[in-house]
Amino acid sequence: MDNIPGGKVALVVCTLTVAITTMWWCFIKPKPKRPVTLDKVNKIPLTLIEKTIISHDTRQFRFSLPSSEHVLGLPVGGFINVSATLEGKLVVRPYTPITSDDEVGYMDLMIKVYKEGKMSSYMDQLNIGDQIMVRGPSGKIRYLGQGSFEFEKSKSITLKVSGKRVGMVAGGSGITPMLQLIHEVLKNENDKTELSLIFSNKTEDDILCRGMLEEMCCPKFAVCHTLSQKPAPPDWEYATGRVDKEMLSTHLPAPGNDTVILLCGPPGLVKQTCLPLLTELGYQEENILVF
């Protein structure tokens, strides 16, 4: 660099310094460790700050965390327990947020309100400023990344299963843990796991997070909706009828050592339909995980 004027040398050095500093802050410097909200032992109060009516029986609730710097602290695959004293009795229900620890300072729940559902009816009556009590994380399934899952078979036995392809079958509000997983895989370019989902609902109006799911469709993720209540709308482009063997074999990855299947929904869908049919189709029992 003997023949380069001093001013240009200084400019080159300055430019390199800025570039290296930028790379450090954007890619290398570890993210600050934020305070975690959830506690497995103690119930934590969260305040309702926003309520959105999605449909005639679906609501989205946004709750503030203890501070604007807090994250929820829920592993992918886990859920929280929401509790309330209703008519003198303690009622506890599990829910999976549709937000993750990427969101700071708040948590969102998407809930379907049932006329006879004690907790969902109670939450539907909440006003801005009201609080719920949450505890967690709970759940037996954890997503470790790159198609690998940890499954707590019992208190003393934890198994690990993995696959390049993950097939999911969800019914109704059983979509929320699947949504959590889909978000996690798609946001990570290094996670090459291929995802496919069969989402069963009674009617088109019952489909939770439909727009969100269809916007996420890409080479790594495909969704097939099916409506169990006939007839389907005239412009319906997806499947119709209850989940059956043909639907499973068409829209899920083929059985094999590199395939993991996840199930979440009512017993009629999971225990009475999917589990026996998946066995008939040759899927390995140890690679089928039920939320």
N, C-alpha and C positions, 0 to 999 in steps of 0.2 A: 504494500500500500504506500510505498515511498513516493510514487508520482501522483497520489491522490491528494488534492488540496485538503487542508485541515478542516475546513468548513463542511466538506462533503463527508469526511470520516465521521465527524461529530453527528451529522444527520443520520448516517447509516447506523451508528451505535444507538442513537436515540430511538430510531424506528424499531430496531431489534429489541431494545429494552421494553418498549411499549407492547410489542407483539408477544414477548415472553410473559410479561405481566398479565396481559389479557388472557392468555392460555391458562395461566396458573389459576386466576380467579374463576374462569368459566369451566375448566375441565379437571383440574388437578386438586385445587384446594378443597378439602372435605367440607360438606355442608354442615352448618352448625347443628348440634344435637338439641332438638327442641323438647320442651317439657311434655310429658305424656299424661293424658287425661285418665285413662282407664285404670282401675284398681280391682284385682280379683277378689279382695276381701270387703272393701268398703264401697258403699253406694255413693255415686257422685251425682250431684244435681246439675242438670243442664237446662238452660232457659230457651223457650221457644221465641225465635226472633222473626220467623217468616213462615207463612202457611199458604200453599198453592193448591187450588182445586184442579186436579188433572182431568178427572172424569166424574161421572155420577157417583162412583164408589171408590175413587182413588185420590189420595192426598199426598203431597210432598211437604215434609216438615223440615225446617232448618233450625237447628239448635246451636246456640253459642257454646263454645268450650270455655274453660275457666279464664283464659286470657287470649288475646289476639296472637300470641306466640305458641299456644298449645296445639298439638296434634292429638288425634283420638288415641292412637297407639294400638290399632287393630291389625293383626297379621292377616295376610290374604288367605281366605278360607275360614276365618273365624267369624264369630258373631257376638253381639252384646245382649245382655238381659235387661229388659225394661220392666220395672216393678211399680206397682201402685196399690194402695189399699182401697178396694171398691166394696161398698156395702159391708164394711167391717172385716173383709177378708183380703189377705195379700194375694195379688195376682201378678204372675211373672210370665213374660213372653219373650222369646228370642227374636231378634231382628238383625238383619245384615244391612248396614248403611250402603248407600249407592255412591258415597264419597270415600276417599282413601286418605292416607297420611300425606298425600300431595296437597290436600286442602288444609289450610292452617286457620285455626280460630273458630271453625264451625264443622258441623256434621249434618248430613242430609239423610232422612229416612223416607222411603216411598212405601206407603202402606195402603192396602186394600181394606176398606171398611165393610165389615159384615154386621148385619142387623143383630145377630146373636153373639157377636164377638165382643166380649167384655172389654178387652184392652183396646181394640181398634175403635170401638164406639167411644170409649173414654178419651182417646187421643183426638178423635174427630171433634170433640167438644172443647179442646184446649184453646185458650185465647193467647194472643201475643203477651209475653211476660210470664206465662205459667211455666212450671218446671216439671220435668220427669226425673226419675232416679235410674241411673244405669250402673251396671257392673260388668266386668269382663277383663280381658277377652275370654271367650268360651269357644268350645268346638273341638272336634277331634281331627280335623283336616287342616293342614298348613301347606301352602304352595311355596316351594323353595326356589323356584325359577328353573328355566330350561327344561320344562316338562316334568320336573320332579316334585313329588308330594310326600309329606310325612303324615302318617295315619296312626292315631292312637287307638289301637285295638282294645287295650285294657290299660289299667293304671300302671301295669308293669311291662307292657309290651307295646313298643312303637315300631311300626313298619315303614319302609320307604318303597314307593313305587314310582316308576318313571316311564315316559314314552315320548316319542317324537310327535305323536298325534293324540289329541284329547277330544273325545266326543262327549257332549253334554245333552242330557234330557231334563227339561224343567217344565213344571206345571204351575200356572198362576204366579203367586208371590215367590215361588221357588226359584224365580229368575235372579233374585238379588245376589246370592253367592256366585252365580255364574257370571253376572255382570262385573263383579269384583275381580274375578280371574281374567276375564277378557280385557278389561282395562289394563291390568298389570302386564299381560303378555304384549299387547299392542303398543304400549308406551315404551317398551324396551326393544330397540332395534336388534340387540344381540340375542334376544330370545326367539329362536326359530320354531317354536312349538306351533303346530297347525291345529286350529280349533274349528269344531263344527258343533252346531246347536240345533236341537229340535225343541221348539217351544210350543207347548200345548195350552190352549185356552178354550173356553166355551164359545165365546163370540169375539168378533173383531174388536168390539169396544172394551173387552176385558184385557187386552194385551198391554201389559206394563212396559214402559220404556221402549215402545216399538221404534219410534224415530231414532232414538239413541243407538239401538241395536243395528238398524239398517244403515245408519251413517257409518258405522264401524266396519261394515263388510269390506273385505279386501282379500288379497291372496292368502293371508294367514287366518282368515275367519269367514265362515259362511253360516247363515241361519236359515232354517226352514220352519215357518209357522204352520200350525195346524189347528183347525177349529173343530171341536168335537160336536158342536150343535149344528145340525143341518136345517135348512139349506144355507150355504155360504153366500155372501154378497155376490151379485153378478160380476163385479170386477175383481173378485178375489184371485190372486195369482199364486197362492201357495197351496199346501195340502189341506185335505178335509178328512174328518173322521178321527176316531181315537187312535192313539199310537199303537201300531201293530208291527208284526215281524218285518213286513215289506218296507215300512217306513224306516225302521231301525237299520236294516241292511242297506238301504239306499242312501241315507243321509248321515250315517255315522262312519268313522273310519273302520276298515276291516279288522277283524280279530287278529291278535298277534302280540308278541312280546313288547312291541313298541307302541301299543295302544292302551290308553287309560280312559275309562268311562266314569263320568260323574253324574249322579242322579239327585234331584231335589224336587219334591212336590208331595201331593197327597198320597196316602197309602195305596189308593186304587191305581194310581199311575206307577208308583215306584215298586211296591211289594207284589202287587197282584198282576201287574202287566210287564214292566220292564225287566225285573230280575229273572223271572222264568224264561222270557223270550230271549234275553241276552245269553243265558246259559244254552238254550237250544241252538243259538247261532254260533256258539263256540268261543264266546268271550271268556277270558280267564277270571275266575271268581276273585282272586287276589288283586286284580287290576280294576275292579269295579268298586268305586267309593260312593257312599251314600251320605249326604249332608243331613 
